[in-house]
Amino acid sequence: MKMSKCVLAVLFVFMSVAMSAVIAAGAEGKTGQGEKLVHQFWSDIAASNIQAIEKYMAPGFQSIHEDGARDRAAEIELIKGLNIKGYSLSNLKVTKTGPVIVVTYFSSVQETIDGKILSSKPAPRLSAWLKTDKGWQLIIHANLKPLQ
C-alpha cells in the first residue's frame, strides 16, 4: 500500500512538472508572436511599407494619440506622412486572451511629424492584434508620446 502511494505521488509530481513545462512553452510562443507582430509593424512603418500595413490593419482599427483618436484611414494617412530615421523598442509585455494579443512597450523614435522633429525619448505604446481567418489583424494602437 505504501509503495503504491509513493508511486502515485511521484507520478503526480511528474505530471505537474510536465504540465507546467507545456503551459510555459505555450506562453513563450504567444509572447514571441506578439513581439514579432509589433516588430513587423514598426519595420513596416519605418520602411513606409503602406501596402503591408493596409493588409493587416483591421477595417475597424482605432488609434489614440495626444491630439485625438483616428480611424483606419486617418492612421494610414498619418503613417504615410511620417519620416522615421530610426527606432528601438523596449520593455515589451505580451498577454494573450482568446484570439487577442495585447502588447505594451516603449518606443524610442527619431521622427518628424508635420515638419516638427520630435523627442526620441522612449514613450509608452500599446498595440493589440486579433486572430482572424486572414491572419493577425491590428485592431488598436495607442501612442502616448507628447507632441511637443
N, CA and C atoms as an extended XYZ file, in Angstrom:
444
Properties=species:S:1:pos:R:3:atomname:S:1:resname:S:1:resid:I:1 pbc="F F F"
N         0.819       -1.190        0.000 N   MET     1
C         0.000        0.000        0.000 CA  MET     1
C         0.865        1.257        0.000 C   MET     1
N         1.904        1.286        0.871 N   LYS     2
C         2.770        2.447        0.927 CA  LYS     2
C         3.504        2.632       -0.396 C   LYS     2
N         3.888        1.526       -1.022 N   MET     3
C         4.601        1.604       -2.307 CA  MET     3
C         3.710        2.217       -3.379 C   MET     3
N         2.456        1.866       -3.435 N   SER     4
C         1.560        2.422       -4.455 CA  SER     4
C         1.304        3.901       -4.209 C   SER     4
N         1.263        4.327       -2.935 N   LYS     5
C         1.107        5.749       -2.630 CA  LYS     5
C         2.338        6.526       -3.075 C   LYS     5
N         3.520        5.950       -2.885 N   CYS     6
C         4.757        6.602       -3.319 CA  CYS     6
C         4.788        6.730       -4.831 C   CYS     6
N         4.397        5.655       -5.512 N   VAL     7
C         4.372        5.673       -6.973 CA  VAL     7
C         3.378        6.727       -7.464 C   VAL     7
N         2.214        6.791       -6.839 N   LEU     8
C         1.213        7.790       -7.220 CA  LEU     8
C         1.727        9.205       -6.951 C   LEU     8
N         2.394        9.394       -5.829 N   ALA     9
C         2.936       10.720       -5.502 CA  ALA     9
C         3.990       11.138       -6.522 C   ALA     9
N         4.896       10.223       -6.864 N   VAL    10
C         5.929       10.519       -7.861 CA  VAL    10
C         5.282       10.807       -9.213 C   VAL    10
N         4.302       10.012       -9.588 N   LEU    11
C         3.593       10.215      -10.849 CA  LEU    11
C         2.893       11.576      -10.867 C   LEU    11
N         2.270       11.951       -9.760 N   PHE    12
C         1.600       13.244       -9.663 CA  PHE    12
C         2.597       14.398       -9.831 C   PHE    12
N         3.740       14.302       -9.149 N   VAL    13
C         4.763       15.345       -9.263 CA  VAL    13
C         5.264       15.429      -10.697 C   VAL    13
N         5.526       14.287      -11.314 N   PHE    14
C         5.997       14.261      -12.703 CA  PHE    14
C         4.977       14.908      -13.638 C   PHE    14
N         3.714       14.562      -13.482 N   MET    15
C         2.663       15.128      -14.341 CA  MET    15
C         2.541       16.642      -14.130 C   MET    15
N         2.665       17.091      -12.874 N   SER    16
C         2.585       18.528      -12.594 CA  SER    16
C         3.718       19.285      -13.266 C   SER    16
N         4.931       18.743      -13.174 N   VAL    17
C         6.086       19.378      -13.807 CA  VAL    17
C         5.916       19.382      -15.325 C   VAL    17
N         5.463       18.282      -15.882 N   ALA    18
C         5.274       18.188      -17.337 CA  ALA    18
C         4.230       19.190      -17.819 C   ALA    18
N         3.112       19.315      -17.090 N   MET    19
C         2.063       20.267      -17.486 CA  MET    19
C         2.574       21.706      -17.386 C   MET    19
N         3.355       22.006      -16.359 N   SER    20
C         3.921       23.346      -16.215 CA  SER    20
C         4.819       23.680      -17.395 C   SER    20
N         5.613       22.696      -17.832 N   ALA    21
C         6.505       22.914      -18.974 CA  ALA    21
C         5.708       23.164      -20.249 C   ALA    21
N         4.628       22.415      -20.446 N   VAL    22
C         3.787       22.599      -21.637 CA  VAL    22
C         3.139       23.980      -21.622 C   VAL    22
N         2.619       24.384      -20.469 N   ILE    23
C         1.981       25.709      -20.355 CA  ILE    23
C         3.006       26.810      -20.599 C   ILE    23
N         4.197       26.681      -20.019 N   ALA    24
C         5.243       27.695      -20.212 CA  ALA    24
C         5.652       27.782      -21.671 C   ALA    24
N         5.775       26.650      -22.345 N   ALA    25
C         6.148       26.655      -23.769 CA  ALA    25
C         5.089       27.367      -24.599 C   ALA    25
N         3.811       27.142      -24.283 N   GLY    26
C         2.740       27.829      -24.993 CA  GLY    26
C         2.766       29.318      -24.759 C   GLY    26
N         3.045       29.724      -23.519 N   ALA    27
C         3.115       31.157      -23.200 CA  ALA    27
C         4.263       31.816      -23.940 C   ALA    27
N         5.417       31.134      -24.041 N   GLU    28
C         6.547       31.696      -24.779 CA  GLU    28
C         6.188       31.901      -26.238 C   GLU    28
N         5.462       30.966      -26.837 N   GLY    29
C         5.063       31.095      -28.230 CA  GLY    29
C         4.171       32.304      -28.438 C   GLY    29
N         3.253       32.535      -27.513 N   LYS    30
C         2.359       33.690      -27.614 CA  LYS    30
C         3.140       34.987      -27.432 C   LYS    30
N         4.069       34.973      -26.477 N   THR    31
C         4.906       36.150      -26.260 CA  THR    31
C         5.712       36.444      -27.513 C   THR    31
N         6.323       35.410      -28.075 N   GLY    32
C         7.117       35.576      -29.286 CA  GLY    32
C         6.288       36.095      -30.441 C   GLY    32
N         5.052       35.609      -30.570 N   GLN    33
C         4.172       36.055      -31.650 CA  GLN    33
C         3.837       37.532      -31.486 C   GLN    33
N         3.533       37.950      -30.271 N   GLY    34
C         3.215       39.357      -30.024 CA  GLY    34
C         4.392       40.275      -30.330 C   GLY    34
N         5.587       39.865      -29.892 N   GLU    35
C         6.783       40.661      -30.178 CA  GLU    35
C         7.042       40.711      -31.680 C   GLU    35
N         6.849       39.593      -32.348 N   LYS    36
C         7.054       39.545      -33.802 CA  LYS    36
C         6.096       40.504      -34.524 C   LYS    36
N         4.837       40.513      -34.108 N   LEU    37
C         3.849       41.394      -34.743 CA  LEU    37
C         4.210       42.868      -34.560 C   LEU    37
N         4.612       43.247      -33.358 N   VAL    38
C         4.958       44.650      -33.093 CA  VAL    38
C         6.224       45.045      -33.860 C   VAL    38
N         7.217       44.169      -33.863 N   HIS    39
C         8.443       44.484      -34.606 CA  HIS    39
C         8.150       44.627      -36.109 C   HIS    39
N         7.269       43.776      -36.643 N   GLN    40
C         6.914       43.879      -38.063 CA  GLN    40
C         6.195       45.191      -38.345 C   GLN    40
N         5.279       45.573      -37.465 N   PHE    41
C         4.548       46.830      -37.605 CA  PHE    41
C         5.520       48.010      -37.673 C   PHE    41
N         6.475       48.052      -36.733 N   TRP    42
C         7.434       49.157      -36.719 CA  TRP    42
C         8.380       49.110      -37.910 C   TRP    42
N         8.758       47.933      -38.320 N   SER    43
C         9.614       47.799      -39.501 CA  SER    43
C         8.887       48.336      -40.737 C   SER    43
N         7.604       48.002      -40.853 N   ASP    44
C         6.810       48.485      -41.991 CA  ASP    44
C         6.598       49.997      -41.934 C   ASP    44
N         6.409       50.539      -40.733 N   ILE    45
C         6.273       51.993      -40.601 CA  ILE    45
C         7.565       52.676      -41.047 C   ILE    45
N         8.697       52.197      -40.525 N   ALA    46
C         9.991       52.822      -40.843 CA  ALA    46
C        10.301       52.738      -42.337 C   ALA    46
N         9.885       51.639      -42.975 N   ALA    47
C        10.145       51.448      -44.400 CA  ALA    47
C         9.061       52.076      -45.282 C   ALA    47
N         8.076       52.720      -44.669 N   SER    48
C         6.920       53.279      -45.399 CA  SER    48
C         6.251       52.212      -46.262 C   SER    48
N         6.140       50.999      -45.722 N   ASN    49
C         5.516       49.885      -46.429 CA  ASN    49
C         4.010       49.913      -46.156 C   ASN    49
N         3.355       50.880      -46.752 N   ILE    50
C         1.926       51.107      -46.522 CA  ILE    50
C         1.091       49.926      -47.005 C   ILE    50
N         1.472       49.304      -48.107 N   GLN    51
C         0.712       48.155      -48.615 CA  GLN    51
C         0.665       47.025      -47.599 C   GLN    51
N         1.773       46.752      -46.935 N   ALA    52
C         1.803       45.695      -45.922 CA  ALA    52
C         0.920       46.072      -44.743 C   ALA    52
N         1.026       47.316      -44.296 N   ILE    53
C         0.230       47.773      -43.152 CA  ILE    53
C        -1.257       47.688      -43.479 C   ILE    53
N        -1.645       48.092      -44.683 N   GLU    54
C        -3.058       48.030      -45.081 CA  GLU    54
C        -3.582       46.601      -45.054 C   GLU    54
N        -2.727       45.628      -45.335 N   LYS    55
C        -3.165       44.230      -45.341 CA  LYS    55
C        -3.512       43.728      -43.948 C   LYS    55
N        -2.779       44.180      -42.932 N   TYR    56
C        -3.057       43.651      -41.590 CA  TYR    56
C        -3.717       44.642      -40.637 C   TYR    56
N        -3.992       45.843      -41.084 N   MET    57
C        -4.728       46.776      -40.233 CA  MET    57
C        -6.220       46.512      -40.438 C   MET    57
N        -6.892       46.140      -39.353 N   ALA    58
C        -8.302       45.749      -39.423 CA  ALA    58
C        -9.196       46.890      -39.898 C   ALA    58
N       -10.299       46.565      -40.578 N   PRO    59
C       -11.234       47.606      -41.028 CA  PRO    59
C       -11.751       48.477      -39.881 C   PRO    59
N       -11.954       47.915      -38.706 N   GLY    60
C       -12.457       48.671      -37.562 CA  GLY    60
C       -11.368       49.218      -36.656 C   GLY    60
N       -10.143       49.284      -37.171 N   PHE    61
C        -8.997       49.776      -36.397 CA  PHE    61
C        -9.257       51.153      -35.804 C   PHE    61
N        -8.737       51.378      -34.587 N   GLN    62
C        -8.752       52.702      -33.967 CA  GLN    62
C        -7.411       52.950      -33.293 C   GLN    62
N        -7.019       54.215      -33.255 N   SER    63
C        -5.815       54.597      -32.518 CA  SER    63
C        -6.137       55.816      -31.667 C   SER    63
N        -5.274       56.040      -30.689 N   ILE    64
C        -5.377       57.249      -29.878 CA  ILE    64
C        -3.980       57.844      -29.737 C   ILE    64
N        -3.911       59.142      -29.940 N   HIS    65
C        -2.673       59.910      -29.831 CA  HIS    65
C        -2.976       61.123      -28.962 C   HIS    65
N        -1.959       61.861      -28.618 N   GLU    66
C        -2.156       63.050      -27.787 CA  GLU    66
C        -3.153       64.021      -28.429 C   GLU    66
N        -3.175       64.063      -29.752 N   ASP    67
C        -4.060       65.008      -30.440 CA  ASP    67
C        -5.421       64.413      -30.797 C   ASP    67
N        -5.726       63.199      -30.331 N   GLY    68
C        -7.056       62.633      -30.548 CA  GLY    68
C        -7.049       61.236      -31.155 C   GLY    68
N        -8.252       60.771      -31.426 N   ALA    69
C        -8.456       59.424      -31.959 CA  ALA    69
C        -8.431       59.450      -33.490 C   ALA    69
N        -8.054       58.310      -34.061 N   ARG    70
C        -8.042       58.158      -35.522 CA  ARG    70
C        -8.671       56.817      -35.885 C   ARG    70
N        -9.327       56.790      -37.031 N   ASP    71
C        -9.792       55.513      -37.572 CA  ASP    71
C        -8.710       54.971      -38.508 C   ASP    71
N        -9.006       53.888      -39.177 N   ARG    72
C        -8.031       53.232      -40.045 CA  ARG    72
C        -7.488       54.180      -41.113 C   ARG    72
N        -8.373       54.854      -41.825 N   ALA    73
C        -7.953       55.737      -42.925 CA  ALA    73
C        -7.068       56.874      -42.413 C   ALA    73
N        -7.460       57.485      -41.293 N   ALA    74
C        -6.679       58.597      -40.748 CA  ALA    74
C        -5.318       58.123      -40.232 C   ALA    74
N        -5.272       56.932      -39.654 N   GLU    75
C        -3.990       56.407      -39.173 CA  GLU    75
C        -3.055       56.109      -40.338 C   GLU    75
N        -3.591       55.552      -41.403 N   ILE    76
C        -2.760       55.265      -42.580 CA  ILE    76
C        -2.214       56.574      -43.160 C   ILE    76
N        -3.031       57.608      -43.213 N   GLU    77
C        -2.553       58.912      -43.699 CA  GLU    77
C        -1.443       59.448      -42.797 C   GLU    77
N        -1.615       59.289      -41.492 N   LEU    78
C        -0.576       59.724      -40.560 CA  LEU    78
C         0.729       58.969      -40.827 C   LEU    78
N         0.637       57.661      -40.953 N   ILE    79
C         1.828       56.832      -41.183 CA  ILE    79
C         2.511       57.220      -42.490 C   ILE    79
N         1.722       57.510      -43.525 N   LYS    80
C         2.297       57.928      -44.803 CA  LYS    80
C         3.143       59.189      -44.660 C   LYS    80
N         2.753       60.060      -43.731 N   GLY    81
C         3.465       61.317      -43.559 CA  GLY    81
C         4.629       61.264      -42.577 C   GLY    81
N         4.855       60.124      -41.963 N   LEU    82
C         5.949       60.014      -41.002 CA  LEU    82
C         7.288       59.966      -41.720 C   LEU    82
N         8.268       60.532      -41.083 N   ASN    83
C         9.635       60.474      -41.595 CA  ASN    83
C        10.486       59.920      -40.456 C   ASN    83
N        10.647       58.600      -40.424 N   ILE    84
C        11.351       57.937      -39.332 CA  ILE    84
C        12.778       57.618      -39.756 C   ILE    84
N        13.715       58.097      -38.952 N   LYS    85
C        15.137       57.839      -39.223 CA  LYS    85
C        15.646       56.612      -38.469 C   LYS    85
N        14.953       56.214      -37.443 N   GLY    86
C        15.350       55.056      -36.650 CA  GLY    86
C        14.419       54.894      -35.469 C   GLY    86
N        14.411       53.699      -34.898 N   TYR    87
C        13.564       53.427      -33.743 CA  TYR    87
C        14.145       52.257      -32.954 C   TYR    87
N        13.751       52.177      -31.694 N   SER    88
C        14.061       50.999      -30.890 CA  SER    88
C        12.866       50.734      -29.986 C   SER    88
N        12.651       49.468      -29.679 N   LEU    89
C        11.545       49.049      -28.827 CA  LEU    89
C        12.121       48.417      -27.566 C   LEU    89
N        11.460       48.646      -26.438 N   SER    90
C        11.947       48.065      -25.184 CA  SER    90
C        10.779       47.756      -24.253 C   SER    90
N        11.078       46.975      -23.229 N   ASN    91
C        10.114       46.623      -22.175 CA  ASN    91
C         8.806       46.070      -22.738 C   ASN    91
N         8.901       45.204      -23.745 N   LEU    92
C         7.700       44.613      -24.323 CA  LEU    92
C         7.059       43.651      -23.323 C   LEU    92
N         5.752       43.817      -23.120 N   LYS    93
C         4.974       42.913      -22.287 CA  LYS    93
C         3.816       42.425      -23.138 C   LYS    93
N         3.667       41.105      -23.210 N   VAL    94
C         2.680       40.496      -24.094 CA  VAL    94
C         1.713       39.648      -23.276 C   VAL    94
N         0.416       39.824      -23.548 N   THR    95
C        -0.595       38.938      -22.977 CA  THR    95
C        -1.489       38.453      -24.115 C   THR    95
N        -2.052       37.276      -23.913 N   LYS    96
C        -2.977       36.726      -24.906 CA  LYS    96
C        -4.211       36.231      -24.180 C   LYS    96
N        -5.369       36.655      -24.669 N   THR    97
C        -6.651       36.178      -24.167 CA  THR    97
C        -7.477       35.797      -25.380 C   THR    97
N        -7.784       34.508      -25.478 N   GLY    98
C        -8.532       34.042      -26.643 CA  GLY    98
C        -7.788       34.407      -27.909 C   GLY    98
N        -8.467       35.018      -28.870 N   PRO    99
C        -7.825       35.359      -30.144 CA  PRO    99
C        -7.158       36.737      -30.164 C   PRO    99
N        -6.921       37.336      -28.985 N   VAL   100
C        -6.370       38.687      -28.924 CA  VAL   100
C        -5.007       38.684      -28.239 C   VAL   100
N        -4.043       39.346      -28.878 N   ILE   101
C        -2.728       39.581      -28.276 CA  ILE   101
C        -2.607       41.077      -28.021 C   ILE   101
N        -2.245       41.424      -26.786 N   VAL   102
C        -2.029       42.813      -26.400 CA  VAL   102
C        -0.553       42.979      -26.054 C   VAL   102
N         0.068       44.011      -26.615 N   VAL   103
C         1.479       44.275      -26.357 CA  VAL   103
C         1.625       45.718      -25.881 C   VAL   103
N         2.221       45.885      -24.702 N   THR   104
C         2.592       47.210      -24.230 CA  THR   104
C         4.111       47.290      -24.290 C   THR   104
N         4.609       48.476      -24.583 N   TYR   105
C         6.054       48.624      -24.771 CA  TYR   105
C         6.418       50.096      -24.807 C   TYR   105
N         7.706       50.353      -24.845 N   PHE   106
C         8.219       51.707      -25.032 CA  PHE   106
C         8.924       51.750      -26.371 C   PHE   106
N         8.767       52.862      -27.070 N   SER   107
C         9.497       53.045      -28.321 CA  SER   107
C        10.254       54.364      -28.252 C   SER   107
N        11.441       54.305      -28.777 N   SER   108
C        12.256       55.497      -28.940 CA  SER   108
C        12.368       55.698      -30.441 C   SER   108
N        11.846       56.818      -30.921 N   VAL   109
C        11.741       57.026      -32.361 CA  VAL   109
C        12.354       58.364      -32.759 C   VAL   109
N        13.163       58.333      -33.803 N   GLN   110
C        13.663       59.563      -34.397 CA  GLN   110
C        12.729       59.879      -35.554 C   GLN   110
N        11.790       60.807      -35.295 N   GLU   111
C        10.758       61.052      -36.298 CA  GLU   111
C        10.454       62.538      -36.453 C   GLU   111
N         9.933       62.846      -37.627 N   THR   112
C         9.476       64.196      -37.934 CA  THR   112
C         8.012       64.089      -38.334 C   THR   112
N         7.166       64.861      -37.651 N   ILE   113
C         5.736       64.892      -37.974 CA  ILE   113
C         5.358       66.338      -38.249 C   ILE   113
N         4.722       66.577      -39.395 N   ASP   114
C         4.315       67.930      -39.807 CA  ASP   114
C         5.474       68.916      -39.720 C   ASP   114
N         6.670       68.460      -40.118 N   GLY   115
C         7.846       69.314      -40.133 CA  GLY   115
C         8.502       69.525      -38.782 C   GLY   115
N         7.935       68.931      -37.724 N   LYS   116
C         8.483       69.085      -36.382 CA  LYS   116
C         9.271       67.837      -36.003 C   LYS   116
N        10.524       68.028      -35.588 N   ILE   117
C        11.338       66.912      -35.100 CA  ILE   117
C        10.944       66.670      -33.649 C   ILE   117
N        10.477       65.463      -33.367 N   LEU   118
C        10.021       65.141      -32.021 CA  LEU   118
C        11.149       64.521      -31.199 C   LEU   118
N        10.992       64.573      -29.899 N   SER   119
C        11.955       63.978      -28.981 CA  SER   119
C        12.049       62.470      -29.237 C   SER   119
N        13.252       61.928      -29.112 N   SER   120
C        13.419       60.480      -29.272 CA  SER   120
C        13.410       59.772      -27.917 C   SER   120
N        12.997       60.499      -26.879 N   LYS   121
C        12.879       59.900      -25.552 CA  LYS   121
C        11.856       58.757      -25.611 C   LYS   121
N        12.145       57.611      -24.988 N   PRO   122
C        11.188       56.486      -25.030 CA  PRO   122
C         9.813       56.897      -24.499 C   PRO   122
N         8.782       56.456      -25.207 N   ALA   123
C         7.404       56.763      -24.825 CA  ALA   123
C         6.578       55.480      -24.860 C   ALA   123
N         5.569       55.386      -23.991 N   PRO   124
C         4.751       54.175      -23.948 CA  PRO   124
C         3.829       54.056      -25.156 C   PRO   124
N         3.656       52.789      -25.562 N   ARG   125
C         2.752       52.465      -26.677 CA  ARG   125
C         1.958       51.209      -26.299 C   ARG   125
N         0.878       50.981      -26.996 N   LEU   126
C         0.075       49.780      -26.833 CA  LEU   126
C        -0.459       49.399      -28.203 C   LEU   126
N        -0.316       48.135      -28.557 N   SER   127
C        -0.867       47.621      -29.809 CA  SER   127
C        -1.602       46.327      -29.504 C   SER   127
N        -2.742       46.120      -30.147 N   ALA   128
C        -3.496       44.881      -29.946 CA  ALA   128
C        -3.825       44.271      -31.298 C   ALA   128
N        -3.786       42.943      -31.336 N   TRP   129
C        -3.964       42.168      -32.565 CA  TRP   129
C        -5.054       41.127      -32.351 C   TRP   129
N        -5.857       40.894      -33.376 N   LEU   130
C        -6.929       39.909      -33.346 CA  LEU   130
C        -6.643       38.824      -34.377 C   LEU   130
N        -6.701       37.564      -33.949 N   LYS   131
C        -6.502       36.432      -34.867 CA  LYS   131
C        -7.789       36.240      -35.660 C   LYS   131
N        -7.693       36.319      -36.988 N   THR   132
C        -8.857       36.157      -37.869 CA  THR   132
C        -8.533       35.116      -38.939 C   THR   132
N        -9.504       34.853      -39.803 N   ASP   133
C        -9.271       33.938      -40.931 CA  ASP   133
C        -8.206       34.479      -41.877 C   ASP   133
N        -7.997       35.793      -41.865 N   LYS   134
C        -6.989       36.430      -42.717 CA  LYS   134
C        -5.632       36.504      -42.041 C   LYS   134
N        -5.528       35.991      -40.812 N   GLY   135
C        -4.293       36.092      -40.048 CA  GLY   135
C        -4.450       37.132      -38.951 C   GLY   135
N        -3.337       37.569      -38.390 N   TRP   136
C        -3.371       38.558      -37.318 CA  TRP   136
C        -3.687       39.935      -37.886 C   TRP   136
N        -4.679       40.602      -37.300 N   GLN   137
C        -5.105       41.935      -37.717 CA  GLN   137
C        -4.862       42.921      -36.569 C   GLN   137
N        -4.223       44.044      -36.881 N   LEU   138
C        -4.006       45.102      -35.909 CA  LEU   138
C        -5.334       45.800      -35.671 C   LEU   138
N        -5.803       45.813      -34.405 N   ILE   139
C        -7.119       46.402      -34.136 CA  ILE   139
C        -7.036       47.721      -33.371 C   ILE   139
N        -5.995       47.902      -32.550 N   ILE   140
C        -5.832       49.180      -31.847 CA  ILE   140
C        -4.361       49.508      -31.679 C   ILE   140
N        -4.103       50.802      -31.567 N   HIS   141
C        -2.745       51.271      -31.273 CA  HIS   141
C        -2.873       52.560      -30.473 C   HIS   141
N        -2.127       52.638      -29.381 N   ALA   142
C        -2.096       53.857      -28.570 CA  ALA   142
C        -0.667       54.393      -28.564 C   ALA   142
N        -0.545       55.662      -28.883 N   ASN   143
C         0.734       56.353      -28.883 CA  ASN   143
C         0.659       57.431      -27.802 C   ASN   143
N         1.367       57.212      -26.707 N   LEU   144
C         1.305       58.142      -25.587 CA  LEU   144
C         2.470       59.119      -25.575 C   LEU   144
N         3.044       59.352      -26.736 N   LYS   145
C         4.183       60.270      -26.868 CA  LYS   145
C         3.670       61.704      -26.995 C   LYS   145
N         4.180       62.610      -26.144 N   PRO   146
C         3.776       64.019      -26.282 CA  PRO   146
C         4.226       64.591      -27.629 C   PRO   146
N         3.435       65.463      -28.207 N   LEU   147
C         3.753       66.068      -29.498 CA  LEU   147
C         4.597       67.327      -29.380 C   LEU   147
N         5.183       67.597      -28.241 N   GLN   148
C         5.970       68.810      -28.055 CA  GLN   148
C         7.384       68.632      -28.549 C   GLN   148
